[in-house]
Amino acid sequence: MRMLVRIMVLIGFIGVTLTGCSSAETDVRVGAERASEYLPLLSGKRVALVVNQTSRVGEQHLVDYLLEQDVEVVKVLAPEHGFRGDAGAGETINDALDPRTGLPILSIYGKTKKPSAEMLADVDTIIFDIQDVGARFYTYISTMHYVMEAAAEQGIAMLVLDRPNPNGAYVDGPVLDPAFQSFVGMHEIPLLHGMTVGELAQMIKGEDWINAADDLELIVVPVADYERTQPYVLPVAPSPNLPNAQAIQLYPSLCLFEATAVSIGRGTDFPFQVMGHDEVHLGEFKFSPRSMPNSAPSPKLEGQTVYGKDLRESDLHGLDLGLFIAAYQKFDAAGVTFFTAPDFMDKLSGTDTLRKAIIAGQSEAEIRDSWQADLAAFKKRRQPYLLYP
């Protein structure tokens, strides 16, 4: 076990960008594209990769790129949605062989969320390179937590290749109460935390949120020429139900509906871009969820005509509670159960106070006011771990 404690952050990289520029107009280079910073660290190492379809070096998958560079990649550890990103939310990911490379693919979503000592017995370095979307309940950061802990316990170096946060401009929502910790919320951070995975990795280690944190050799390769508030359009969809920039923008506001009777468009061509219900009409827009094997095998309200709102042209951003509170009030007036999974709602929220405040009739402004002290404390707490202006 390595007892030397160090976090290596490869910096001296941040250039000036113009506020409001899109990613296409800037020279942002993600960590995976900064090969000169990390390839020397992999010489003579047996490497495991925690990657999915977003793990790209230009147009090439990171796995293929590293193999071309004669890096000894020994296995892939697959998160939720799988190595190729074609499994629906919550679907079991099975062990397999990658037909292209012959590499073993071992699942770390399902029964085994934390890599076992046996899985890592032939590994010297783990690389984590997955695109996140900046919401606490997006489970890739929970996977990263368990991989970091396993690496620390087994004396294995952890290399995080950082990527921009497309919702990085926002720090909002309730800070997680540890009593409601789950795989959809593991850390004492807000629902929208405004950090990249590299910054979060540093915070997870620095705040001792994993076992043996002091033993972990953590190396973060930052994004070059990046500012956290600049717009960033992802080149690859991060998961099957977030197919475009609009869905990613709406995700923080719509995901809470997953714990309710309301459909957010799983099983349609526009998931996380609509919302509605079959009995309680939430708008004039009509849609009908259907089974879609690679994204929504059994969607909520499957086969029903749903009435609600089309948000594909909406400028809703950050965390907006207006739609959620209005929907609750319509359900309450109709005498129809809104919170069909209250325990899940509390896990998504990281607290039971949000659900209880909505039921009690508090306004959005009152609810937001209740978060402010915790948000200010979080911003101060995260400051030592930030990499970008």
Buried (B, 14 or more C-beta within 10 A) or exposed (E): EBEEEEBEBBEEBBEEBEEEBEBEEBEBBBBBBBBEBBBEBBEEBBBBBBBBBBBBBEEEBBBBBBBEEEBBBBBBBBBBBBBEBBBBBEBEBEEBEBEEBEBBBBBBBEEBBBBEEEBBEEBBBBBBBBBBBBBBBBBBBBBBBBBBBBBBBBBBBBBBBBBBBBBBBBBBBBBBBEEBBBBBBBBBBBBBBBBBBBBBBBBBBBBEBBEBBEBBBBBBBBBBBBBBBBBBEBEEBBBBBBBBBBBBBBBBBBBBBBBBBBBBBBBBEBBBBBBBBBEBBBBEBEBBBEEBEBBBBEBBBBEBEBBBBBBBEBEBEBBBBEBBBEBBEBBBEEEEEBBBEBEBBBBBBBBBBBBEBBEEEBEBEEBBEBBEEBBEEBBEBBEEBBBBE
